[in-house]
Amino acid sequence: MSTIRVSLVTACGAKKENTSQPAGRLYKSSRIRHLYKRSKELGIPFYILSAKYGLVNADTVIEPYDKVMTPERAAELLPQVKETIKGFDMIIFYKGGARKEYRELIEKACEETGTRLISFGYGNMGNIRDLDKILKEALL
């Protein structure tokens, strides 16, 4: 029986630490920090959709930056995002706190690669605790 390859993804955050560090720790967002911790506990890869770096693994060390996703930047990043998600069968995207450009980029990348996308969440942390339930239902 084959295993479904799943990744957890969320958008980056505006507030960052002042020094280079793993992406999962660079952002001061409680949303990102919570998902980073849960991904470790669950043993699933976690990626952050960054306006500067594209889809970056949360364990990859990156530098602080100040950049916001625009439709033009999303179009530039689309090939890199598609290349990264090709290694997964399913993306679980926590959309709470994400601007429209981030949501549309991950939706388009998944559509063009045929990768199943499950989006959930609202506000900054709304429904964030539903991750376990969503994973369980998705993997049935």
HELIX and SHEET records of a PDB file:
HELIX    1   1 ALA A   23  LEU A   26  1                                   4    
HELIX    2   2 SER A   30  LEU A   42  1                                  13    
HELIX    3   3 PRO A   71  ILE A   85  1                                  15    
HELIX    4   4 LYS A  100  THR A  113  1                                  14    
HELIX    5   5 ILE A  128  ASP A  130  5                                   3    
HELIX    6   6 LEU A  131  ALA A  138  1                                   8    
SHEET    1   A 5 GLY A  54  ASN A  57  0                                        
SHEET    2   A 5 PHE A  46  SER A  50 -1                                        
SHEET    3   A 5 VAL A   6  ALA A  11  1                                        
SHEET    4   A 5 MET A  90  TYR A  94  1                                        
SHEET    5   A 5 ARG A 116  PHE A 120  1                                        
SHEET    1   B 2 GLN A  21  PRO A  22  0                                        
SHEET    2   B 2 VAL A  61  ILE A  62 -1                                        
END                                                                             
